[in-house]
Amino acid sequence: MSGYATARVYSDRDSMLPRGLVRGMLGLVCAVLALVTFARVTDRPLESVPPVSPVIAEARLILESDAASGAVAVSDMDGAPVADLSPEEGGFVAGVHRVILRERIRHRVSLDSPVVLQSFVNGRMAITDPATGWRADLMGFGADNANAFARLLAYSQKGNQPRWEY
């Protein structure tokens, strides 16, 4: 024994993915791209959309949030306060407001126009920004988050209410 440790030489083949797997992934990507292209070119209607249902309650609300803290002030079209949410209370509402602001900046429209909050017969809720056409089905974010907007809608329907309470 010479005292030298023998070293194993690794080749690139030891760390490579199998060719069949790479070709399969490439084929899958190409197939998805072809399907999406076909759907767009033929104007195929959307299939995975929330079910259509009549509106049972609607409110036009103005959201104002403090980006640094996450607090949100909600008022109706007349400027009457609907809710004054602390950062702990208004986290999801502030998050939705940031998305709306980003869309408004992207579309170069006024940042302080109202949003439309709607409740439907089937129990779903949606928030829409008429200035940009942006819309979100609030049920997709979970029951607790949709409930935050449901309370805003309830407070706006009843008129002047005391401060938001959990």
C-alpha positions as CSV (number, residue, x, y, z in Angstrom):
1,M,0.0,0.0,0.0
2,S,1.4,3.3,-1.0
3,G,-0.6,5.4,1.5
4,Y,-2.4,7.3,-1.1
5,A,-6.2,7.2,-1.1
6,T,-7.8,6.1,-4.3
7,A,-10.3,8.5,-5.7
8,R,-13.3,7.6,-7.7
9,V,-13.7,9.5,-10.9
10,Y,-17.3,10.6,-11.5
11,S,-18.5,11.1,-15.0
12,D,-21.3,13.4,-16.1
13,R,-23.4,10.3,-16.8
14,D,-23.7,9.7,-13.0
15,S,-25.6,12.9,-12.4
16,M,-27.6,13.2,-15.6
17,L,-31.4,12.5,-15.8
18,P,-32.4,9.6,-18.0
19,R,-33.0,10.6,-21.6
20,G,-36.4,9.1,-21.7
21,L,-37.5,11.3,-18.7
22,V,-36.2,14.4,-20.4
23,R,-37.9,13.6,-23.7
24,G,-41.2,12.8,-21.9
25,M,-41.1,16.1,-20.0
26,L,-40.4,18.0,-23.3
27,G,-43.3,16.1,-25.0
28,L,-45.6,17.0,-22.1
29,V,-44.7,20.7,-22.4
30,C,-45.2,20.7,-26.2
31,A,-48.6,19.0,-25.8
32,V,-49.8,21.5,-23.2
33,L,-48.6,24.4,-25.4
34,A,-50.4,22.9,-28.4
35,L,-53.7,22.5,-26.5
36,V,-53.5,26.1,-25.1
37,T,-52.7,27.4,-28.6
38,F,-55.7,25.5,-30.1
39,A,-58.0,26.8,-27.4
40,R,-57.0,30.4,-27.9
41,V,-57.1,30.3,-31.7
42,T,-60.5,28.7,-31.8
43,D,-62.0,30.9,-29.0
44,R,-63.0,27.9,-27.0
45,P,-65.2,29.1,-24.1
46,L,-63.9,29.0,-20.6
47,E,-65.1,25.9,-18.6
48,S,-63.6,26.3,-15.1
49,V,-65.5,29.4,-14.1
50,P,-67.6,30.0,-11.0
51,P,-71.3,29.1,-11.4
52,V,-73.6,31.9,-12.5
53,S,-76.1,32.9,-9.8
54,P,-78.3,35.9,-9.1
55,V,-76.9,38.7,-7.0
56,I,-78.7,39.0,-3.6
57,A,-76.6,41.9,-2.1
58,E,-74.2,44.4,-3.5
59,A,-72.2,47.3,-2.2
60,R,-69.9,49.8,-3.7
61,L,-67.0,50.4,-1.3
62,I,-63.9,52.5,-1.3
63,L,-60.9,50.8,0.2
64,E,-57.9,52.8,1.7
65,S,-55.0,50.9,3.1
66,D,-51.7,51.7,4.7
67,A,-49.2,49.6,2.8
68,A,-46.7,49.7,5.7
69,S,-48.9,48.5,8.4
70,G,-51.7,46.6,6.6
71,A,-54.5,48.6,8.2
72,V,-57.6,49.2,6.0
73,A,-60.3,51.9,6.1
74,V,-63.5,51.0,4.3
75,S,-66.1,53.6,3.4
76,D,-69.3,53.7,1.3
77,M,-69.8,55.9,-1.8
78,D,-71.0,58.8,0.4
79,G,-67.8,58.6,2.5
80,A,-69.5,57.2,5.6
81,P,-67.2,54.7,7.3
82,V,-68.0,51.1,7.1
83,A,-65.0,49.6,8.9
84,D,-61.7,50.7,10.2
85,L,-59.5,47.5,10.3
86,S,-56.3,47.2,12.2
87,P,-53.4,45.3,10.6
88,E,-54.5,42.1,12.5
89,E,-58.1,42.4,11.4
90,G,-57.6,43.6,7.8
91,G,-54.8,41.4,6.5
92,F,-56.7,39.7,3.7
93,V,-58.7,42.8,2.9
94,A,-55.4,44.8,2.6
95,G,-53.9,42.0,0.5
96,V,-56.8,42.2,-2.0
97,H,-56.6,46.0,-2.0
98,R,-52.9,45.8,-2.9
99,V,-53.8,43.5,-5.9
100,I,-56.5,46.0,-7.0
101,L,-54.0,48.9,-6.7
102,R,-51.4,47.0,-8.8
103,E,-54.0,46.4,-11.5
104,R,-55.1,50.0,-11.5
105,I,-51.5,51.2,-11.8
106,R,-51.0,48.7,-14.7
107,H,-54.1,50.0,-16.4
108,R,-53.2,53.6,-15.6
109,V,-56.6,54.5,-14.0
110,S,-57.6,56.3,-10.8
111,L,-56.4,54.6,-7.6
112,D,-59.3,55.8,-5.5
113,S,-62.4,54.5,-7.4
114,P,-64.8,52.2,-5.7
115,V,-64.9,48.4,-5.9
116,V,-68.1,46.3,-6.1
117,L,-68.7,43.6,-3.5
118,Q,-71.4,41.1,-4.4
119,S,-73.0,38.2,-2.6
120,F,-74.9,35.6,-4.7
121,V,-77.8,33.2,-4.1
122,N,-75.5,30.2,-4.2
123,G,-73.5,31.5,-1.2
124,R,-70.5,32.7,-3.2
125,M,-69.0,36.2,-3.0
126,A,-67.0,38.2,-5.6
127,I,-65.2,41.5,-5.6
128,T,-64.9,43.4,-8.9
129,D,-63.0,46.5,-9.9
130,P,-65.1,48.3,-12.5
131,A,-62.1,50.6,-13.4
132,T,-60.0,47.6,-14.6
133,G,-62.4,44.7,-15.1
134,W,-60.5,42.7,-12.5
135,R,-62.6,40.2,-10.6
136,A,-62.0,37.6,-7.9
137,D,-64.3,34.9,-6.6
138,L,-63.7,35.2,-2.8
139,M,-64.7,31.6,-2.1
140,G,-61.4,30.5,-3.7
141,F,-59.5,32.0,-0.7
142,G,-61.2,30.0,2.0
143,A,-64.2,30.6,4.3
144,D,-62.4,32.8,6.8
145,N,-61.2,35.2,4.1
146,A,-64.5,35.3,2.3
147,N,-66.2,35.9,5.7
148,A,-64.1,39.1,6.2
149,F,-65.7,40.5,3.0
150,A,-69.1,39.1,4.0
151,R,-69.0,41.2,7.2
152,L,-68.0,44.3,5.2
153,L,-71.0,43.7,3.0
154,A,-73.3,43.2,6.0
155,Y,-72.0,46.4,7.7
156,S,-72.4,48.4,4.4
157,Q,-76.0,47.2,4.0
158,K,-77.0,48.2,7.6
159,G,-75.7,51.8,7.4
160,N,-73.6,53.3,10.2
161,Q,-72.3,50.5,12.3
162,P,-70.0,50.4,15.3
163,R,-66.3,49.6,14.7
164,W,-65.6,46.2,13.2
165,E,-65.4,43.5,15.9
166,Y,-64.1,40.0,15.7
